Amino acid sequence: MEKVKLGNCEIEFRPIVFGGNVFGWTVDEQQSFALLDAFVDMGFSFIDTSNNYSHWVPGHTGSESESIIGKWISKRDVRDKIQIATKVGGRRLGNDKPNLKKEHIIKSVDESLMRLQIDTIDLYQSHHDDLSTAIDETLEAYQELVHAGKVKWIGASNLSPERLKESLVVAEKHNLPAYIAIQPEYNLYDRSKYEKDYEQLALENHLGVITYYSLASGFLSGKYRSIDDIKEAKRSDALKGRFDTRGLRILDALAQVAHNQQAAMPTIALAWILHRPSVTAPIVSATSLQQLEELTRATKINLSTEEMSLLNTASAYEEN
């Protein structure tokens, strides 16, 4: 598959984004390096992380993922081959309130740059919305960082559609940096929120769209076919509500298309996302080289009209 552009910005990449939430959590430093090496060797380049991955693990501070990526960049000398996206303002250990105040952003970017061992962040994203902070204060902080050469472009994750719209208006009105990409939850099971609230907004404003939970916390992996299968899963709480009639119908359709294509079910789930006209690329996380090969193969899958129809019908949701 050819490279894609992220919205209206200059970032071009083959359309799979490696999700760095696993680094220092479910994979150690050595395995993280092996996965990142393989990712780049396959011709991919975009890596997404956050300054709070993986704060949810007992004993972690939230700096683990960025630190591992930074060590890898330094040891492999690959900065000119990759794009780095990270985030600021999300919930952290000991503080569950988002923070997008100017002072916090200015301080946080230097910490991220130091951990990542780079001079410039390609895409710096507001992780969670901070309703206590005015939009222009947040965008003014980003403007300062862009002018200083510390950040190239900005994006947003987990902002409401109303705040996202307002942010775009404020940016234009006051000549401030505008979000050029969004990061929504989107997959075959979780379709309605993005398609109802964000898709048209993204299309109208030419926003790049990189999706997270692209495999619905592993539900679309094909590993689980019933509640009994998820008892030992790390994300069992996120999985248990998905084994409804619609969820099982989606798994059956995925299995059928996977058989037709001689591919793994998660490969097909990602290929479906890649065939959606408003999506730039899915974010994927892998803990083994075999998983990574399966997931990146999605860029080589060409789903037929009939296969897309089967998946769209199986995953159709009720309109409210």
TORMAR-531443 format. One line per 8 residues: number of its first residue (from 1); their letters; for each residue y, x, z negated of N, C-alpha, C. Coordinates in nm, 2 decimals, padded with zeros to 4 digits, m for minus. Each point is the difference from the previous one (the first is absolute). Last residue first. Layout:
<pts>
NUM	A	Y/X/Z/Y/X/Z/Y/X/Z  ...
</pts>
This chain:
<pts>
320	NEEYASAT	00.60/m02.99/m01.70/00.05/m00.08/m00.11/00.12/m00.09/00.05  m00.46/00.20/00.26/00.15/00.00/m00.01/00.04/m00.08/m00.11  m00.48/00.26/00.05/00.07/m00.13/00.00/00.15/00.02/m00.01  m00.33/00.37/00.23/00.03/m00.05/m00.13/00.08/m00.13/00.01  m00.37/00.35/00.30/00.11/m00.09/00.00/00.03/m00.06/m00.14  m00.35/00.32/00.18/00.10/00.03/m00.11/00.12/m00.09/m00.01  m00.36/m00.05/00.33/m00.06/00.02/m00.13/00.09/00.02/m00.11  00.17/m00.01/00.44/m00.04/m00.13/m00.04/m00.07/00.00/m00.14
312	NLLSMEET	00.14/00.40/00.20/00.12/m00.08/m00.03/m00.05/m00.13/m00.05  m00.33/00.29/00.16/00.05/00.05/m00.12/00.12/m00.09/m00.05  m00.19/m00.10/00.42/m00.10/m00.02/m00.10/00.06/00.04/m00.14  00.26/00.09/00.38/00.00/m00.14/m00.03/m00.10/m00.03/m00.11  00.01/00.43/00.17/00.12/m00.02/m00.08/00.01/m00.15/m00.04  m00.35/00.12/00.28/m00.02/00.06/m00.13/00.12/m00.02/m00.09  00.03/m00.14/00.45/m00.10/m00.08/m00.07/m00.02/00.05/m00.14  00.27/00.25/00.29/00.06/m00.12/m00.03/m00.09/m00.09/m00.08
304	SLNIKTAR	m00.12/00.51/m00.04/00.02/m00.09/00.11/00.08/m00.13/m00.05  00.03/00.52/m00.19/m00.06/m00.13/m00.03/00.03/m00.10/00.12  m00.04/00.55/m00.07/00.08/m00.10/00.08/m00.07/m00.14/m00.02  00.02/00.52/m00.27/m00.07/m00.13/00.02/00.09/m00.10/00.08  00.11/00.45/m00.18/m00.07/00.01/00.13/m00.07/m00.13/00.03  00.24/00.08/m00.41/00.10/00.02/00.11/m00.07/00.01/00.14  m00.25/m00.04/m00.41/00.06/m00.12/00.04/00.10/00.01/00.11  m00.24/00.36/m00.23/m00.05/m00.05/00.12/00.06/m00.13/00.05
296	TLEELQQL	00.09/00.21/m00.42/00.09/00.04/00.11/m00.06/m00.04/00.13  m00.25/m00.11/m00.39/00.13/m00.07/00.00/00.09/00.05/00.12  m00.43/00.20/m00.07/m00.01/m00.14/00.03/00.13/m00.07/00.02  m00.01/00.45/m00.15/m00.03/m00.01/00.14/m00.02/m00.14/00.04  00.08/00.09/m00.45/00.12/00.03/00.08/m00.03/m00.01/00.15  m00.36/m00.05/m00.31/00.10/m00.12/00.00/00.12/00.03/00.09  m00.30/00.35/m00.05/m00.06/m00.11/00.07/00.09/m00.12/00.01  00.12/00.37/m00.27/00.03/00.02/00.14/m00.06/m00.10/00.09
288	STASVIPA	00.15/m00.14/m00.50/m00.10/00.09/00.06/00.04/00.02/00.15  00.26/m00.27/m00.28/m00.05/00.09/m00.10/m00.11/00.09/00.05  00.46/m00.31/00.19/m00.14/00.03/00.01/m00.04/00.10/m00.11  00.40/m00.39/00.19/m00.04/00.10/m00.10/m00.15/00.03/00.02  00.44/m00.22/00.31/m00.14/00.00/m00.04/m00.02/00.11/m00.10  00.40/m00.32/00.27/m00.02/00.11/m00.09/m00.15/m00.01/m00.04  00.21/m00.19/00.48/m00.05/m00.03/m00.14/m00.01/00.13/m00.08  00.36/m00.12/00.42/m00.13/00.07/m00.04/m00.04/m00.05/m00.14
280	TVSPRHLI	00.34/m00.23/00.28/00.00/00.14/00.06/m00.13/00.07/m00.03  00.11/m00.55/00.06/m00.04/00.11/m00.09/00.00/00.13/00.07  00.09/m00.44/00.20/00.11/00.04/m00.08/m00.03/00.12/m00.09  m00.32/m00.21/00.31/00.11/00.05/00.07/00.12/00.05/m00.09  m00.55/00.01/m00.08/00.11/m00.09/m00.03/00.13/00.05/00.05  m00.42/00.24/00.02/00.02/m00.09/00.11/00.11/m00.11/m00.03  m00.15/00.32/m00.33/00.07/00.07/00.11/00.03/m00.08/00.12  m00.25/m00.19/m00.36/00.14/00.03/m00.04/00.08/00.07/00.11
272	WALAITPM	m00.46/m00.06/00.06/00.07/m00.13/00.01/00.14/00.02/m00.04  m00.28/00.37/m00.05/00.03/m00.03/00.14/00.08/m00.13/00.02  m00.17/00.11/m00.43/00.12/00.07/00.04/00.04/m00.02/00.14  m00.39/m00.20/m00.14/00.11/m00.06/m00.08/00.13/00.07/00.03  m00.40/00.18/00.18/00.04/m00.12/00.08/00.12/m00.06/m00.08  m00.20/00.37/m00.20/00.06/00.04/00.12/00.06/m00.12/00.08  m00.26/m00.07/m00.39/00.14/00.03/m00.03/00.07/00.05/00.13  m00.46/m00.11/00.05/00.09/m00.12/m00.03/00.14/00.04/m00.03
264	AAQQNHAV	m00.30/00.32/00.31/00.00/m00.04/m00.13/00.10/m00.12/m00.03  m00.23/00.08/00.49/00.09/00.07/m00.09/m00.01/m00.06/m00.14  m00.17/m00.14/00.47/m00.07/00.12/m00.06/00.09/00.08/m00.09  00.10/m00.42/00.23/00.07/00.12/00.03/m00.07/00.13/m00.05  m00.17/m00.45/m00.08/00.03/00.01/00.15/00.06/00.13/00.03  m00.08/m00.08/m00.45/m00.13/00.01/00.07/00.03/00.02/00.15  00.37/m00.10/m00.27/m00.05/00.14/m00.03/m00.13/00.03/00.08  00.17/m00.44/00.00/00.08/00.09/00.09/m00.05/00.14/m00.02
256	QALADLIR	m00.20/m00.31/m00.29/m00.04/m00.03/00.14/00.08/00.09/00.10  00.10/00.03/m00.46/m00.13/00.05/00.02/m00.05/m00.02/00.15  00.41/m00.19/m00.15/00.01/00.14/00.01/m00.13/00.07/00.03  00.00/m00.46/m00.08/00.06/00.03/00.13/00.02/00.15/00.02  m00.17/m00.15/m00.42/m00.09/m00.03/00.11/00.05/00.03/00.14  00.29/00.04/m00.38/m00.11/00.10/00.00/m00.10/m00.02/00.11  00.33/m00.33/m00.07/00.06/00.12/00.06/m00.10/00.11/00.01  m00.13/m00.39/m00.22/00.01/m00.03/00.15/00.06/00.13/00.07
248	LGRTDFRG	m00.02/m00.01/m00.47/m00.13/00.02/00.06/00.00/m00.02/00.15  00.40/m00.09/m00.23/m00.03/00.14/m00.01/m00.14/00.03/00.06  00.14/m00.45/m00.03/00.07/00.07/00.10/m00.03/00.15/00.00  m00.19/m00.27/m00.34/m00.05/m00.04/00.13/00.07/00.08/00.12  00.03/00.25/m00.45/00.00/m00.14/00.02/m00.05/m00.03/00.14  00.07/00.43/m00.29/m00.12/m00.05/00.05/m00.01/m00.15/00.01  00.37/00.28/m00.17/m00.01/00.00/00.15/m00.13/m00.06/00.05  00.15/00.11/m00.47/00.06/m00.13/00.05/m00.02/m00.01/00.15
240	KLADSRKA	m00.13/00.40/m00.24/m00.09/m00.11/m00.04/00.05/m00.14/00.06  00.21/00.47/00.04/m00.10/m00.05/00.10/m00.06/m00.13/m00.03  00.31/00.25/m00.27/00.07/m00.03/00.12/m00.10/m00.07/00.10  m00.16/00.16/m00.41/00.09/m00.11/m00.03/00.07/m00.04/00.13  m00.29/00.38/00.01/m00.07/m00.13/m00.01/00.09/m00.12/m00.02  00.04/00.51/00.11/00.10/m00.11/00.02/m00.07/m00.13/m00.01  m00.26/00.39/m00.06/00.13/00.03/m00.07/00.10/m00.11/00.01  m00.54/m00.09/00.03/00.11/00.04/00.08/00.13/00.02/m00.08
232	EKIDDISR	m00.45/m00.17/m00.14/00.03/00.14/m00.03/00.12/00.05/00.08  m00.16/m00.45/00.06/00.00/00.02/m00.15/00.05/00.14/m00.03  m00.07/m00.25/00.44/00.12/00.07/m00.04/00.01/00.04/m00.15  m00.36/m00.25/00.25/00.02/00.13/00.06/00.12/00.08/m00.05  m00.11/m00.46/m00.11/m00.09/00.09/m00.07/00.02/00.14/00.05  00.23/m00.36/00.21/00.06/00.03/m00.13/m00.09/00.11/m00.07  m00.06/m00.01/00.52/00.00/m00.10/m00.10/00.06/00.06/m00.13  m00.04/00.25/00.40/m00.02/m00.13/00.06/m00.01/m00.11/m00.10
224	YKGSLFGS	00.18/00.55/00.09/m00.02/m00.11/m00.10/m00.02/m00.13/00.08  00.08/00.42/00.23/m00.09/00.04/m00.11/m00.04/m00.11/m00.10  00.31/m00.01/00.39/m00.14/m00.03/00.03/m00.09/00.04/m00.11  00.50/00.02/00.05/m00.08/00.12/00.03/m00.14/m00.03/00.04  00.38/m00.29/m00.16/m00.03/00.00/00.14/m00.08/00.12/00.04  00.16/m00.05/m00.45/m00.08/m00.12/00.03/m00.05/00.00/00.15  00.29/00.33/m00.23/m00.14/00.03/00.03/m00.08/m00.12/00.03  00.48/m00.01/m00.08/m00.06/00.06/m00.12/m00.15/00.03/00.02
216	ALSYYTIV	00.24/m00.17/00.37/00.00/m00.10/m00.11/m00.08/00.06/m00.12  00.13/00.24/00.41/m00.14/m00.05/m00.01/m00.02/m00.09/m00.12  00.43/00.19/00.09/m00.05/m00.04/00.13/m00.14/m00.05/00.01  00.37/00.13/m00.34/m00.12/m00.08/m00.03/m00.06/m00.05/00.13  00.47/00.14/00.12/m00.09/00.05/m00.11/m00.10/m00.10/m00.03  00.32/00.13/00.46/m00.06/m00.09/m00.09/m00.08/00.06/m00.11  00.45/00.08/00.34/m00.12/00.07/m00.04/m00.07/m00.07/m00.12  00.41/m00.07/00.40/m00.08/m00.07/m00.10/m00.13/00.09/m00.02
208	GLHNELAL	00.55/00.02/00.21/m00.14/00.05/00.00/m00.07/m00.07/m00.11  00.43/m00.23/00.24/m00.05/00.08/m00.11/m00.14/00.05/00.02  00.35/m00.28/00.26/m00.07/00.12/00.05/m00.04/00.09/m00.11  00.20/m00.45/m00.03/00.08/00.12/m00.04/m00.06/00.13/00.05  m00.20/m00.43/00.09/00.14/m00.02/00.03/00.08/00.12/m00.03  m00.46/m00.01/m00.12/00.02/00.00/00.14/00.15/m00.01/00.04  m00.12/m00.03/m00.46/m00.03/00.13/00.06/00.03/00.01/00.15  00.03/m00.41/m00.21/00.11/00.08/m00.05/m00.02/00.14/00.06
200	QEYDKEYK	m00.34/m00.31/00.06/00.11/m00.02/00.09/00.12/00.08/m00.03  m00.38/00.04/m00.29/m00.02/00.04/00.14/00.11/m00.02/00.09  m00.03/m00.12/m00.48/00.06/00.13/00.04/m00.02/00.03/00.15  m00.14/m00.41/m00.26/00.12/00.04/m00.06/00.07/00.13/00.06  m00.43/m00.23/00.14/00.10/m00.11/m00.02/00.14/00.06/m00.04  m00.38/00.29/00.08/00.03/m00.07/00.12/00.10/m00.11/m00.02  m00.14/00.26/m00.38/00.07/00.08/00.10/00.04/m00.08/00.13  m00.25/m00.22/m00.34/00.13/00.05/m00.05/00.08/00.08/00.10
192	SRDYLNYE	m00.46/m00.16/00.10/00.11/m00.10/00.00/00.13/00.05/m00.04  m00.44/00.25/00.02/00.08/m00.01/00.12/00.13/m00.08/m00.02  m00.45/00.22/m00.23/00.13/m00.02/m00.05/00.10/00.00/00.11  m00.45/00.07/00.11/m00.01/m00.10/m00.11/00.14/m00.04/m00.04  m00.05/00.33/00.33/m00.06/m00.12/00.05/m00.01/m00.11/m00.10  00.39/00.35/m00.08/m00.14/00.02/00.04/m00.06/m00.14/00.05  00.46/00.25/m00.27/m00.04/m00.08/00.11/m00.14/00.04/00.05  00.47/00.10/m00.34/m00.15/m00.02/m00.02/m00.04/m00.09/00.12
184	PQIAIYAP	00.44/00.31/00.07/m00.05/m00.12/m00.07/m00.15/00.01/m00.02  00.45/00.30/00.12/m00.14/00.03/m00.04/m00.05/m00.12/m00.07  00.43/00.15/00.37/m00.05/m00.07/m00.12/m00.14/00.03/m00.02  00.46/00.23/00.27/m00.14/m00.03/00.00/m00.03/m00.08/m00.13  00.43/00.17/00.11/m00.05/00.00/00.14/m00.15/m00.04/00.00  00.48/m00.06/m00.32/m00.15/00.02/00.00/m00.05/m00.01/00.14  00.50/00.17/m00.07/m00.08/m00.12/m00.01/m00.15/00.03/00.00  00.51/00.25/m00.14/m00.13/00.01/00.06/m00.08/m00.13/m00.02
176	LNHKEAVV	00.52/m00.05/00.01/m00.09/00.07/m00.08/m00.14/00.01/00.07  00.46/m00.24/00.09/m00.04/00.13/00.07/m00.09/00.09/m00.09  00.16/m00.46/m00.09/00.07/00.11/m00.07/m00.04/00.14/00.06  m00.17/m00.42/00.17/00.14/m00.04/m00.03/00.07/00.13/m00.06  m00.47/00.02/00.11/00.09/m00.01/00.12/00.14/m00.02/m00.04  m00.31/00.01/m00.35/00.00/00.13/00.07/00.09/m00.01/00.12  m00.08/m00.40/m00.23/00.09/00.09/m00.08/00.01/00.14/00.07  m00.30/m00.31/00.18/00.13/m00.05/00.02/00.10/00.10/m00.07
168	LSEKLREP	m00.46/00.07/m00.06/00.04/00.03/00.14/00.14/m00.04/00.03  m00.18/m00.11/m00.42/00.02/00.14/00.01/00.04/00.04/00.14  m00.11/m00.45/m00.09/00.13/00.04/m00.05/00.03/00.15/00.01  m00.43/m00.16/00.13/00.11/m00.05/00.09/00.14/00.04/m00.05  m00.36/00.09/m00.28/m00.01/00.09/00.11/00.11/m00.04/00.11  m00.06/m00.27/m00.38/00.07/00.13/m00.04/00.00/00.10/00.12  m00.23/m00.41/00.05/00.14/m00.03/m00.02/00.08/00.13/m00.03  m00.48/00.00/00.04/00.07/m00.01/00.13/00.15/m00.02/m00.01
160	SLNSAGIW	m00.23/00.28/m00.39/m00.01/m00.14/00.05/00.06/m00.01/00.14  m00.21/00.46/m00.16/00.12/m00.07/m00.02/m00.02/m00.14/00.05  m00.33/00.37/00.01/00.00/m00.10/m00.11/00.14/m00.05/m00.03  00.02/00.42/00.28/m00.13/m00.06/m00.04/00.03/m00.09/m00.11  00.30/00.30/00.40/m00.01/m00.09/m00.12/m00.14/m00.05/m00.01  00.31/00.45/00.23/m00.08/m00.12/00.02/m00.01/m00.08/m00.13  00.30/00.44/00.29/m00.04/m00.08/m00.12/m00.08/m00.12/00.03  00.12/00.54/00.20/00.00/m00.14/00.03/m00.04/m00.07/m00.13
152	KVKGAHVL	00.08/00.47/00.00/00.03/m00.03/00.13/00.02/m00.15/00.02  00.08/00.36/m00.44/m00.08/m00.12/00.05/00.05/m00.02/00.15  00.18/00.36/m00.23/m00.12/m00.01/m00.09/m00.09/m00.12/00.05  00.46/00.16/00.15/m00.12/00.05/00.08/m00.13/m00.01/m00.08  00.47/m00.15/m00.10/m00.04/00.13/m00.06/m00.12/00.06/00.07  00.16/m00.43/00.12/00.11/00.10/00.03/m00.04/00.14/m00.05  m00.29/m00.36/m00.11/00.00/00.03/00.14/00.10/00.10/00.04  00.00/m00.15/m00.44/m00.11/00.09/00.02/m00.02/00.03/00.15
144	EQYAELTE	00.35/m00.29/m00.14/00.02/00.13/m00.05/m00.11/00.10/00.03  m00.06/m00.46/00.10/00.10/00.06/00.09/00.03/00.15/m00.04  m00.27/m00.27/m00.28/m00.07/00.05/00.12/00.09/00.06/00.10  00.20/m00.20/m00.37/m00.08/00.12/m00.05/m00.08/00.06/00.12  00.24/m00.40/00.07/00.09/00.12/m00.01/m00.07/00.12/m00.05  m00.24/m00.40/00.02/00.02/00.05/00.13/00.10/00.12/00.00  m00.08/m00.23/m00.41/m00.12/00.06/00.05/00.02/00.07/00.13  00.35/m00.25/m00.17/m00.02/00.12/m00.08/m00.12/00.07/00.05
136	DIATSLDD	00.09/m00.42/00.19/00.09/00.11/00.05/m00.01/00.13/m00.08  m00.24/m00.40/m00.14/m00.05/00.06/00.12/00.08/00.12/00.05  m00.01/m00.13/m00.52/00.06/m00.05/00.12/m00.06/00.07/00.12  m00.27/m00.07/m00.46/00.09/00.10/00.07/00.05/m00.06/00.13  m00.32/m00.22/m00.29/00.12/00.03/m00.09/00.10/00.10/00.06  m00.43/m00.14/00.20/00.10/m00.11/00.01/00.12/00.03/m00.09  m00.38/00.29/00.25/00.07/00.01/m00.13/00.12/m00.10/00.01  m00.50/00.09/00.28/00.14/m00.04/00.00/00.05/00.00/m00.15
128	HHSQYLDI	m00.38/00.33/00.20/00.01/m00.13/m00.05/00.15/m00.04/m00.01  m00.10/00.39/00.24/m00.13/m00.04/m00.03/m00.01/m00.14/m00.05  00.32/00.28/00.35/00.02/m00.07/m00.13/m00.14/m00.07/m00.03  00.03/00.45/00.31/m00.01/m00.14/m00.01/00.03/m00.06/m00.14  00.04/00.43/00.40/00.02/m00.02/m00.14/00.01/m00.15/m00.03  m00.16/00.37/00.41/00.02/m00.14/m00.03/00.00/m00.02/m00.15  00.00/00.44/00.16/00.02/m00.07/00.13/00.03/m00.15/m00.02  00.12/00.43/m00.32/m00.10/m00.11/00.01/00.03/m00.08/00.12
120	TDIQLRML	00.12/00.54/m00.12/00.04/m00.13/00.04/m00.11/m00.10/00.00  m00.06/00.46/m00.14/00.15/m00.01/m00.01/00.05/m00.14/00.03  m00.49/00.16/m00.24/00.07/m00.01/00.13/00.15/m00.02/m00.02  m00.39/00.00/m00.33/00.03/00.14/00.06/00.05/m00.01/00.14  m00.14/m00.35/m00.34/m00.05/00.00/00.13/00.02/00.14/00.07  00.17/m00.07/m00.44/m00.14/m00.02/00.00/m00.06/00.01/00.14  00.47/00.02/m00.03/m00.06/00.11/m00.07/m00.15/m00.01/00.00  00.24/m00.36/00.16/00.01/00.11/00.10/m00.06/00.13/m00.06
112	SEDVSKII	00.04/m00.38/m00.28/m00.10/m00.02/00.11/m00.01/00.11/00.10  00.33/00.00/m00.34/m00.13/00.02/m00.06/m00.11/m00.01/00.10  00.44/m00.10/00.13/m00.02/00.15/m00.02/m00.13/00.03/m00.06  00.12/m00.45/00.06/m00.03/00.06/00.13/m00.02/00.15/m00.02  00.12/m00.27/m00.37/m00.14/m00.01/00.04/m00.02/00.07/00.13  00.44/m00.03/m00.18/m00.08/00.08/m00.09/m00.14/00.00/00.06  00.30/m00.29/00.21/00.04/00.14/00.02/m00.08/00.10/m00.08  m00.08/m00.46/m00.07/m00.04/00.04/00.13/00.03/00.14/00.03
104	HEKKLNPK	00.16/m00.19/m00.40/m00.15/00.02/m00.01/m00.05/00.04/00.14  00.46/m00.11/m00.04/m00.03/00.12/m00.08/m00.15/00.03/00.00  00.16/m00.40/00.21/00.03/00.12/00.07/m00.04/00.13/m00.08  m00.28/m00.45/m00.07/00.13/00.04/m00.02/00.03/00.14/00.06  m00.41/m00.30/m00.02/00.06/00.05/00.12/00.15/00.03/m00.02  m00.49/m00.13/m00.27/00.13/00.06/m00.02/00.05/00.06/00.13  m00.40/m00.36/m00.27/00.05/00.08/00.12/00.14/00.05/m00.02  m00.35/m00.10/m00.41/00.11/m00.06/00.07/00.04/00.09/00.12
96	DNGLRRGG	m00.34/00.08/m00.35/m00.05/m00.09/00.11/00.12/m00.07/00.07  m00.13/00.45/m00.31/00.12/m00.07/00.04/m00.04/m00.09/00.12  m00.31/00.30/m00.22/00.10/m00.02/m00.11/00.12/m00.08/00.04  m00.24/00.21/00.40/m00.07/00.01/m00.13/00.11/m00.02/m00.11  00.15/m00.20/00.45/m00.06/00.12/m00.04/m00.06/m00.01/m00.13  00.20/m00.30/00.47/m00.04/00.00/m00.15/m00.07/00.13/m00.03  00.34/00.02/00.41/m00.12/m00.08/m00.04/m00.02/00.01/m00.15  00.33/00.24/00.29/00.04/m00.13/m00.06/m00.11/m00.09/m00.05
88	VKTAIQIK	m00.05/00.35/00.42/00.08/00.01/m00.13/00.03/m00.14/m00.05  m00.34/00.30/00.39/00.07/m00.12/m00.05/00.07/00.03/m00.13  m00.20/00.25/00.50/m00.03/m00.02/m00.14/00.10/m00.11/m00.05  m00.21/00.27/00.48/00.07/m00.11/m00.06/m00.03/m00.01/m00.15  m00.04/00.38/00.44/m00.02/m00.03/m00.14/00.09/m00.12/m00.04  m00.24/00.26/00.46/00.12/m00.07/m00.05/m00.04/m00.05/m00.14  m00.18/00.44/00.33/m00.02/m00.12/m00.07/00.13/m00.07/m00.03  m00.07/00.44/00.21/m00.11/m00.08/00.06/00.00/m00.14/m00.06
80	DRVDRKSI	00.27/00.38/m00.15/00.05/m00.04/00.14/m00.10/m00.09/00.07  m00.10/00.18/m00.44/00.12/m00.09/00.00/00.04/m00.05/00.13  m00.38/00.30/m00.18/m00.01/m00.11/00.10/00.12/m00.09/00.01  m00.22/00.40/m00.27/00.11/00.03/00.08/00.00/m00.11/00.12  m00.31/00.07/m00.40/m00.04/m00.01/00.14/00.11/00.02/00.10  00.07/00.02/m00.48/m00.12/00.09/00.03/m00.04/00.00/00.15  00.36/m00.29/m00.17/00.03/00.14/m00.02/m00.11/00.10/00.04  m00.07/m00.47/00.01/00.10/00.03/00.10/00.03/00.15/m00.01
72	WKGIISES	m00.28/m00.18/m00.33/m00.07/00.01/00.13/00.10/00.04/00.11  00.17/m00.08/m00.43/m00.08/00.13/00.00/m00.07/00.01/00.14  00.24/m00.39/m00.07/00.09/00.11/00.01/m00.08/00.13/00.00  m00.23/m00.40/m00.07/00.04/00.01/00.14/00.09/00.12/00.02  m00.14/m00.09/m00.43/m00.11/00.04/00.08/00.04/00.02/00.14  00.32/m00.18/m00.29/m00.03/00.14/m00.04/m00.11/00.05/00.09  00.12/m00.46/00.03/00.10/00.09/00.06/m00.03/00.14/m00.02  m00.28/m00.30/m00.23/m00.02/m00.01/00.15/00.10/00.09/00.07
64	ESGTHGPV	00.02/m00.04/m00.49/m00.12/00.07/00.05/m00.01/00.00/00.16  00.33/m00.19/m00.35/00.04/00.11/00.09/m00.12/00.06/00.08  00.00/m00.34/m00.36/00.05/m00.06/00.12/00.05/00.10/00.10  m00.24/00.06/m00.44/00.15/m00.02/m00.01/00.06/m00.07/00.12  m00.52/00.01/m00.28/00.08/00.04/00.12/00.15/m00.03/m00.02  m00.36/m00.12/m00.31/00.03/00.14/00.00/00.08/00.05/00.11  m00.27/m00.44/00.08/00.03/00.05/m00.13/00.02/00.15/00.00  00.12/m00.30/00.42/m00.12/00.07/m00.05/00.04/00.05/m00.14
56	WHSYNNST	00.32/m00.21/00.29/m00.09/m00.10/m00.07/m00.12/00.06/m00.06  00.34/00.23/00.27/00.04/m00.02/m00.14/m00.09/m00.09/m00.08  m00.02/00.32/00.44/m00.07/m00.12/m00.04/00.03/m00.03/m00.15  00.34/00.03/00.34/m00.15/00.01/00.02/m00.05/00.12/m00.08  00.48/m00.13/00.06/m00.07/m00.05/m00.12/m00.15/m00.01/00.02  00.33/00.14/00.33/00.03/00.09/m00.12/m00.07/m00.06/m00.12  m00.20/m00.06/00.50/00.11/m00.05/m00.08/00.02/00.09/m00.12  m00.22/m00.02/00.55/m00.03/00.01/m00.14/00.11/m00.06/m00.08
48	DIFSFGMD	m00.22/00.10/00.54/00.08/m00.09/m00.08/m00.04/00.02/m00.15  m00.03/00.25/00.53/m00.05/m00.01/m00.14/00.09/m00.07/m00.09  m00.11/00.12/00.56/00.08/m00.07/m00.09/m00.07/m00.02/m00.13  m00.19/00.22/00.41/00.11/00.07/m00.06/00.08/m00.06/m00.11  m00.48/00.06/00.37/00.08/m00.09/m00.07/00.10/00.08/m00.08  m00.37/00.17/00.27/00.12/m00.03/00.08/00.09/m00.10/m00.07  m00.42/00.22/m00.15/m00.03/m00.11/00.09/00.12/m00.04/00.08  00.03/00.34/m00.34/m00.08/00.05/00.11/m00.03/m00.11/00.10
40	VFADLLAF	00.23/m00.11/m00.39/00.09/00.07/00.09/m00.08/00.05/00.12  m00.25/m00.21/m00.34/00.10/m00.10/00.05/00.09/00.07/00.11  m00.30/00.27/m00.26/m00.07/m00.08/00.11/00.10/m00.10/00.07  00.16/00.25/m00.37/m00.03/00.09/00.11/m00.06/m00.08/00.12  00.07/m00.23/m00.40/00.13/00.02/00.07/m00.02/00.10/00.12  m00.37/m00.08/m00.29/00.03/m00.12/00.07/00.13/00.02/00.09  m00.14/00.35/m00.28/m00.09/m00.02/00.11/00.03/m00.12/00.08  00.25/00.08/m00.39/00.04/00.10/00.10/m00.10/m00.02/00.12
32	SQQEDVTW	m00.09/m00.26/m00.37/00.13/m00.04/00.06/00.04/00.09/00.11  m00.37/00.12/m00.27/m00.03/m00.11/00.10/00.12/m00.05/00.07  00.07/00.31/m00.35/m00.07/00.06/00.11/m00.04/m00.09/00.11  00.22/m00.16/m00.40/00.09/00.08/00.09/m00.08/00.06/00.12  m00.21/m00.44/m00.20/00.06/00.11/m00.06/00.08/00.08/00.10  m00.11/m00.54/00.00/m00.04/00.12/00.06/00.08/00.12/m00.07  00.06/m00.44/m00.15/m00.14/m00.01/00.04/m00.05/00.12/00.08  00.43/00.06/m00.20/m00.05/m00.12/m00.07/m00.15/00.00/00.04
24	GFVNGGFV	00.29/00.32/00.19/00.01/00.02/m00.15/m00.05/m00.12/m00.08  00.11/m00.12/00.48/00.00/00.14/m00.04/00.03/00.02/m00.15  m00.01/m00.43/00.24/m00.13/00.05/m00.05/00.01/00.14/m00.05  00.37/m00.24/00.21/m00.03/m00.05/m00.13/m00.13/00.06/m00.06  00.23/00.06/00.45/m00.03/00.11/m00.09/m00.02/m00.05/m00.15  m00.07/m00.18/00.54/00.06/m00.04/m00.13/m00.04/00.10/m00.11  00.07/00.04/00.56/m00.09/00.03/m00.11/00.06/m00.04/m00.13  00.06/m00.21/00.51/00.07/00.07/m00.11/m00.10/00.02/m00.11
16	IPRFEIEC	m00.01/m00.10/00.56/m00.07/m00.01/m00.12/00.08/00.08/m00.10  00.10/m00.04/00.51/00.02/m00.11/m00.10/m00.11/m00.02/m00.11  00.24/00.44/00.25/m00.11/m00.08/00.03/m00.02/m00.10/m00.11  00.50/00.17/00.09/m00.13/00.04/m00.06/m00.11/m00.08/00.05  00.58/00.10/m00.04/m00.11/m00.03/00.09/m00.13/00.05/m00.05  00.56/m00.08/m00.14/m00.13/00.03/m00.05/m00.11/m00.05/00.10  00.49/m00.06/00.01/m00.06/00.10/00.09/m00.14/00.04/m00.04  00.24/m00.51/m00.07/00.03/00.14/m00.04/m00.08/00.10/00.09
8	NGLKVKEM	00.01/m00.50/m00.03/00.10/00.06/00.09/00.02/00.14/m00.03  m00.46/m00.21/m00.14/00.12/m00.07/00.01/00.09/00.06/00.11  m00.37/00.29/m00.06/00.03/m00.08/m00.12/00.13/m00.07/00.02  m00.35/00.16/00.40/00.13/00.03/m00.07/00.01/m00.10/m00.12  m00.46/00.21/00.26/00.09/m00.12/m00.01/00.12/00.05/m00.07  m00.43/00.23/00.31/00.08/00.00/m00.11/00.09/m00.12/00.00  m00.48/m00.03/00.25/00.13/00.08/00.01/00.08/m00.02/m00.13  m00.55/m00.03/00.04/00.12/m00.08/00.00/00.12/00.09/00.00
</pts>
